């Protein structure tokens, strides 16, 4: 109920009581036992009005209360909070020349594939944005490789792994993240040949990816910065 409606109804109740009783004392025509019942009735009506007023105040507070923005996650395993639409919008904002349908497809694949393995899709998606420059690529890895996480691209021109399609590339990325974040077995068939090189569960949070997944010691700081950007955009 709208708080203004609530207060209006409360005011109407009070007016009806005032008009019907006029005075709070017992009418002289009532017998003693009737006066007792009448006074009890007035007390009950007063209690209802008081309860309604307090409820209205609470409703007014709830109406104006600001919902806090959620905090970005740190643990690799878990459930993401950003919707596919927001992820696609974030991609398009940072890569204006991208095709809208491609942005939505990639966002959808990250949500789906991350859910299969229990990986937080917010973290996986942002790592992809960092590794590929918002899918602009431009480094040793080419778009047609469908390698969204720089798997096997160790520098000096090494292009890294290639995958047959976008879904397989996203799945390989998710599997690699799960290798770092958990010791649990994969739920889907292994498609990432570098999975076996990871010490399982060695980085429960993305902070542990600096110096392990990437040699860059600022790697976790960059992920953190981009995650906060995504959350500022989404919430």
Wavefront OBJ file of the C-alpha trace (Angstrom):
o trace
v 0.000 0.000 0.000
v 1.191 3.547 -0.764
v 2.078 5.448 2.428
v -0.120 8.447 1.465
v -3.149 6.148 1.077
v -2.351 4.562 4.425
v -2.359 7.931 6.224
v -5.578 8.997 4.466
v -7.368 5.827 5.591
v -6.126 6.330 9.140
v -7.469 9.914 9.145
v -10.851 8.738 7.857
v -11.130 6.152 10.640
v -10.394 8.798 13.252
v -13.032 11.174 11.830
v -15.643 8.404 11.822
v -14.960 7.643 15.478
v -15.099 11.334 16.407
v -18.374 11.817 14.519
v -19.974 8.722 15.965
v -19.029 9.187 19.626
v -18.510 12.981 19.799
v -17.219 12.700 23.326
v -15.075 10.083 25.017
v -17.249 9.859 28.163
v -20.054 7.351 28.479
v -23.510 8.705 27.414
v -25.754 9.286 30.420
v -28.511 7.113 28.996
v -26.274 4.013 29.333
v -26.480 1.735 32.327
v -23.270 1.087 34.284
v -22.515 -2.226 32.555
v -23.214 -0.621 29.184
v -20.788 2.199 30.011
v -18.082 -0.325 30.745
v -18.615 -2.004 27.376
v -18.711 1.401 25.642
v -15.428 2.479 27.210
v -13.822 -0.831 26.266
v -15.015 -0.284 22.710
v -13.435 3.193 22.595
v -10.174 1.777 23.960
v -10.131 -0.907 21.279
v -10.763 1.653 18.529
v -7.958 3.838 19.878
v -5.605 0.866 19.863
v -6.482 0.109 16.232
v -5.824 3.720 15.240
v -2.500 3.725 17.073
v -1.468 0.448 15.408
v -2.456 1.816 11.994
v -0.464 4.999 12.564
v 2.648 3.058 13.585
v 2.228 0.787 10.549
v 1.984 3.831 8.305
v 5.181 5.278 9.725
v 6.939 1.965 9.084
v 5.554 1.847 5.564
v 6.702 5.391 4.904
v 10.202 4.452 6.112
v 10.275 1.357 3.885
v 9.094 3.437 0.917
v 11.972 5.884 1.260
v 14.668 3.459 2.375
v 17.584 3.219 -0.089
v 18.567 -0.283 -1.205
v 22.312 -0.776 -0.765
v 24.389 -1.830 -3.767
v 25.719 -5.397 -3.373
v 29.424 -5.861 -2.867
v 31.412 -7.480 -5.717
v 32.432 -11.099 -4.999
v 35.946 -12.301 -4.261
v 35.482 -16.079 -4.228
v 35.758 -17.836 -7.569
v 33.173 -20.430 -6.610
v 29.664 -19.125 -6.079
v 26.762 -17.536 -7.890
v 27.055 -14.266 -9.771
v 24.574 -11.422 -9.300
v 24.823 -9.501 -12.568
v 22.169 -10.284 -15.182
v 22.878 -11.267 -18.769
v 21.392 -7.980 -19.974
v 23.699 -5.925 -17.750
v 26.733 -7.962 -18.772
v 25.921 -7.470 -22.455
v 25.344 -3.751 -21.869
v 28.687 -3.453 -20.085
v 30.423 -5.103 -23.039
v 28.730 -2.805 -25.524
v 29.560 0.271 -23.468
v 33.252 -0.609 -23.450
v 33.406 -1.930 -27.004
v 30.982 0.283 -28.977
v 31.621 -1.389 -32.336
v 30.544 -4.815 -31.086
v 27.499 -6.525 -32.516
v 24.615 -6.514 -30.029
v 23.700 -10.151 -30.619
v 27.309 -11.268 -30.080
v 27.487 -9.398 -26.780
v 24.284 -11.077 -25.597
v 25.476 -14.494 -26.765
v 28.756 -14.231 -24.832
v 26.985 -12.974 -21.704
v 24.519 -15.857 -21.897
v 27.286 -18.434 -22.384
v 29.148 -17.190 -19.307
v 26.046 -17.387 -17.132
v 25.191 -20.877 -18.394
v 28.648 -22.439 -18.337
v 29.545 -20.943 -14.945
v 26.349 -22.358 -13.443
v 27.242 -25.868 -14.669
v 30.446 -25.834 -12.601
v 29.400 -23.601 -9.705
v 31.768 -20.786 -10.727
v 30.823 -17.156 -10.114
v 29.925 -15.806 -13.544
v 30.641 -12.205 -12.532
v 34.307 -13.019 -11.931
v 34.629 -15.226 -15.032
v 33.010 -12.601 -17.247
v 35.207 -9.787 -15.935
v 38.342 -11.885 -16.358
v 37.327 -12.447 -19.976
v 36.898 -8.673 -20.415
v 40.365 -8.108 -18.986
v 42.074 -10.851 -21.000
v 40.508 -9.947 -24.339
v 40.191 -6.171 -23.971
v 36.386 -6.427 -24.046
v 36.599 -8.913 -26.931
v 38.684 -6.558 -29.048
v 41.665 -8.918 -28.606
v 44.641 -7.236 -30.315
v 47.396 -9.373 -28.756
v 48.790 -12.820 -29.525
v 45.340 -14.459 -29.277
v 43.011 -13.950 -32.251
v 39.173 -13.807 -32.108
v 38.797 -16.944 -34.238
v 40.587 -19.008 -31.556
v 37.647 -18.607 -29.134
v 40.231 -18.441 -26.359
v 38.654 -15.974 -23.953
v 41.143 -16.287 -21.102
v 44.559 -16.323 -22.778
v 44.966 -20.038 -22.063
v 48.427 -21.099 -23.178
v 49.330 -17.617 -24.414
v 52.523 -17.250 -22.391
v 54.061 -14.378 -24.349
v 56.699 -14.017 -27.060
v 54.085 -14.460 -29.763
v 52.667 -17.764 -28.455
v 49.008 -17.738 -29.558
v 47.829 -20.237 -26.969
v 44.981 -22.709 -27.289
v 42.256 -22.713 -29.913
v 38.701 -24.049 -29.534
v 36.107 -25.015 -32.154
v 33.386 -22.587 -31.035
v 32.490 -19.922 -28.501
v 30.743 -22.257 -26.059
v 33.737 -24.605 -25.903
v 36.044 -21.641 -25.372
v 33.922 -20.318 -22.519
v 33.706 -23.816 -21.019
v 37.490 -24.172 -21.090
v 37.811 -20.838 -19.294
v 35.278 -21.846 -16.616
v 37.041 -25.182 -16.104
v 40.368 -23.432 -15.620
v 38.857 -21.100 -13.035
v 37.317 -24.050 -11.213
v 40.718 -25.752 -11.128
v 42.079 -22.768 -9.183
v 39.003 -22.150 -7.049
v 37.990 -25.655 -6.003
v 39.070 -29.250 -5.519
v 35.677 -30.558 -6.634
v 35.548 -32.638 -9.832
v 34.213 -31.164 -13.064
v 30.541 -31.693 -13.839
v 30.994 -31.599 -17.604
v 33.471 -33.306 -19.936
v 36.957 -31.817 -19.794
v 37.728 -29.590 -22.810
v 40.689 -27.684 -21.371
v 44.026 -29.468 -21.966
v 45.776 -27.166 -19.479
v 43.451 -28.071 -16.620
v 45.910 -30.716 -15.355
v 48.683 -28.165 -14.881
v 46.802 -26.301 -12.134
v 47.239 -27.147 -8.459
v 43.612 -27.712 -7.516
v 42.095 -25.248 -5.064
v 45.248 -23.117 -4.932
v 43.361 -19.814 -5.389
v 39.899 -19.736 -3.765
v 39.606 -15.994 -4.530
v 40.615 -14.050 -7.623
v 43.295 -12.378 -5.517
v 45.254 -15.634 -5.751
v 45.385 -15.454 -9.551
v 48.110 -12.794 -9.488
v 51.429 -14.511 -10.044
v 49.725 -17.837 -10.826
v 47.268 -17.473 -13.682
v 49.137 -14.378 -14.824
v 52.666 -13.209 -14.093
v 51.343 -9.687 -13.613
v 51.429 -8.899 -9.874
v 48.702 -6.301 -10.419
v 46.403 -8.845 -12.047
v 44.050 -9.114 -9.052
v 43.934 -5.317 -8.701
v 42.867 -5.040 -12.334
v 40.126 -7.652 -11.855
v 38.945 -5.860 -8.719
v 38.801 -2.512 -10.524
v 36.812 -3.949 -13.418
v 34.443 -5.840 -11.098
v 33.629 -2.606 -9.309
v 33.033 -0.927 -12.648
v 30.624 -3.727 -13.602
v 28.745 -3.398 -10.305
v 28.553 0.380 -10.611
v 27.083 -0.117 -14.078
v 24.659 -2.865 -12.992
v 23.264 -1.744 -9.624
l 1 2 3 4 5 6 7 8 9 10 11 12 13 14 15 16 17 18 19 20 21 22 23 24 25 26 27 28 29 30 31 32 33 34 35 36 37 38 39 40 41 42 43 44 45 46 47 48 49 50 51 52 53 54 55 56 57 58 59 60 61 62 63 64 65 66 67 68 69 70 71 72 73 74 75 76 77 78 79 80 81 82 83 84 85 86 87 88 89 90 91 92 93 94 95 96 97 98 99 100 101 102 103 104 105 106 107 108 109 110 111 112 113 114 115 116 117 118 119 120 121 122 123 124 125 126 127 128 129 130 131 132 133 134 135 136 137 138 139 140 141 142 143 144 145 146 147 148 149 150 151 152 153 154 155 156 157 158 159 160 161 162 163 164 165 166 167 168 169 170 171 172 173 174 175 176 177 178 179 180 181 182 183 184 185 186 187 188 189 190 191 192 193 194 195 196 197 198 199 200 201 202 203 204 205 206 207 208 209 210 211 212 213 214 215 216 217 218 219 220 221 222 223 224 225 226 227 228 229 230 231 232 233 234 235
